Amino acid sequence: MIHHLPERLDLLATAEAGRTLQGCIPVARLERVVSALASNEGDLQVALELGKDPAGIRYLAGTIQGEVMLKCQRCLEPVSRTLDLKFRLGLVRDETLASSLPERYEALVVTGEPGIIADIVSDEVLLALPLVPLHAEDDSDCREFLKDYQPGDEARESPFAVLAGLKQKQP
């Protein structure tokens, strides 16, 4: 087991050799993920296993654990989300081979260039983030905001009714 995550890795050769890697990736290094977060602080623990299964399919299996800070879309305050992700990717040389992978694998197209570990981690984290991050309903951070928000119970006049009224006033 290698206790260091390189920046780039020849995924096919490493899978052929059957290696396990683990280490930390700072959240700030995940450029595509940072734009969806409230803060780029913290680290994610990443473990990667590369190998070949009995059918000869090269794979990359991994786990990502850690915490990220998102912005609650209700109160616009930071909300913490714990990540505990598991993934299994089948390594293929082109997209036409992706459809031949068994269902237990998601396809990862590998070119002749070394794979960037931060990009692979970014993809998995982005897939796991909620589309609309919110505090839990019982969370005190949002309760103060919700206490002040009272949806209008009074019946509002339809804007189209106002337009109809204007139309009737014309000669």
C-alpha positions in Angstrom: 0.0 0.0 0.0 1.2 3.4 -0.9 0.5 6.1 1.7 0.8 9.0 -0.7 -1.5 10.2 -3.5 0.4 11.3 -6.5 -0.9 14.2 -8.6 -0.9 12.2 -11.8 -1.0 8.4 -12.2 -0.9 6.0 -15.2 -4.1 4.3 -14.3 -3.9 1.4 -16.7 -0.3 0.4 -15.7 -1.2 0.8 -12.0 -4.3 -1.4 -12.4 -2.2 -3.9 -14.2 0.3 -4.0 -11.3 -2.6 -4.0 -8.7 -1.8 -1.2 -6.3 -3.6 0.4 -3.4 -3.0 4.1 -2.6 -4.3 6.3 0.2 -3.8 9.8 1.4 -5.3 13.3 1.8 -6.4 15.8 -0.8 -7.0 19.3 0.3 -10.5 20.5 -0.7 -8.8 23.6 -2.2 -7.2 21.4 -4.8 -10.5 20.3 -6.2 -11.1 23.3 -8.4 -14.4 22.3 -9.9 -15.8 21.4 -6.5 -14.7 24.7 -4.8 -17.1 26.7 -6.8 -20.1 24.7 -5.3 -18.8 25.2 -1.7 -19.1 27.9 0.9 -15.5 27.2 2.0 -12.4 25.5 0.5 -11.0 24.5 3.9 -10.4 21.0 5.0 -9.0 17.7 3.6 -10.6 14.6 2.2 -9.3 11.1 3.0 -9.0 9.1 -0.2 -8.3 5.5 -0.7 -7.9 4.0 -4.2 -7.5 0.4 -5.2 -6.5 -0.3 -8.8 -6.5 -3.8 -10.2 -8.0 -6.4 -12.5 -11.1 -8.4 -11.7 -11.4 -12.1 -12.6 -12.9 -11.2 -16.0 -9.8 -9.1 -16.9 -11.5 -5.7 -16.5 -9.2 -3.1 -15.1 -10.8 -1.1 -12.4 -10.4 1.8 -10.0 -12.3 1.3 -6.7 -12.2 3.9 -4.0 -13.5 5.7 -1.0 -13.7 9.4 -0.1 -14.3 10.6 3.4 -14.4 14.0 4.9 -16.5 17.1 5.4 -17.4 19.9 3.1 -19.1 23.2 3.7 -22.0 24.1 1.4 -24.2 27.2 1.4 -27.7 26.6 2.6 -30.1 27.8 -0.1 -32.8 28.7 2.5 -30.8 30.9 4.9 -27.5 31.4 2.9 -25.4 30.3 5.9 -22.8 27.5 5.8 -24.1 23.9 6.2 -21.7 21.0 6.8 -22.0 17.8 4.8 -20.2 14.6 5.7 -19.0 12.6 2.7 -18.6 8.9 2.9 -18.4 7.8 -0.7 -17.7 4.5 -2.4 -17.2 4.1 -6.1 -16.1 1.5 -8.6 -14.9 2.6 -12.1 -14.1 0.4 -15.0 -11.1 1.7 -16.9 -11.7 1.7 -20.7 -9.7 3.1 -23.6 -12.6 4.6 -25.5 -16.3 5.3 -25.0 -17.4 2.4 -27.3 -16.1 -0.1 -24.8 -18.0 1.6 -21.9 -21.2 -0.1 -22.8 -19.6 -3.5 -22.5 -18.8 -3.0 -18.8 -20.8 -4.9 -16.3 -23.4 -2.9 -14.3 -21.2 -2.9 -11.2 -18.8 -0.5 -12.9 -19.2 3.1 -14.1 -16.9 3.8 -17.1 -13.8 6.0 -16.8 -12.3 6.6 -20.2 -8.5 6.5 -19.9 -6.3 8.1 -22.6 -2.6 7.6 -23.0 -2.0 10.6 -20.6 -1.7 10.0 -16.8 -4.9 10.5 -14.9 -5.2 13.4 -12.6 -6.3 12.1 -9.2 -7.9 15.4 -8.1 -10.1 15.3 -11.2 -11.3 11.8 -10.4 -12.0 12.8 -6.8 -13.8 16.0 -8.0 -16.1 14.0 -10.2 -17.2 11.7 -7.4 -17.7 14.5 -4.9 -19.7 16.6 -7.4 -22.0 13.6 -8.1 -22.6 13.3 -4.3 -23.4 16.9 -3.5 -27.1 17.8 -3.2 -28.5 20.1 -5.9 -30.1 22.3 -3.3 -28.1 22.2 0.0 -30.3 22.9 3.0 -30.0 22.7 6.7 -32.2 20.0 8.3 -35.7 21.2 9.2 -34.9 20.9 12.9 -31.6 22.7 12.6 -31.4 25.8 14.7 -29.4 27.7 12.1 -32.4 27.8 9.8 -35.1 27.9 12.4 -34.3 31.5 13.1 -34.7 32.3 9.5 -37.9 30.3 9.1 -39.4 31.9 12.3 -39.3 35.3 10.5 -40.7 33.9 7.3 -44.4 33.7 7.2 -45.9 32.9 3.8 -48.8 35.2 3.0 -52.1 33.6 3.9 -54.1 36.4 2.4 -55.4 35.8 -1.1 -53.4 37.7 -3.6 -55.0 39.0 -6.7 -53.8 37.3 -9.9 -51.6 39.6 -12.1 -53.7 38.5 -15.0 -56.9 39.6 -13.2 -55.3 43.1 -12.9 -54.5 43.1 -16.6 -58.1 42.0 -17.4 -59.3 44.9 -15.3 -57.1 47.3 -17.2 -58.4 46.0 -20.5 -62.0 46.6 -19.4 -61.3 50.2 -18.6 -60.2 51.0 -22.1 -62.8 52.5 -24.4 
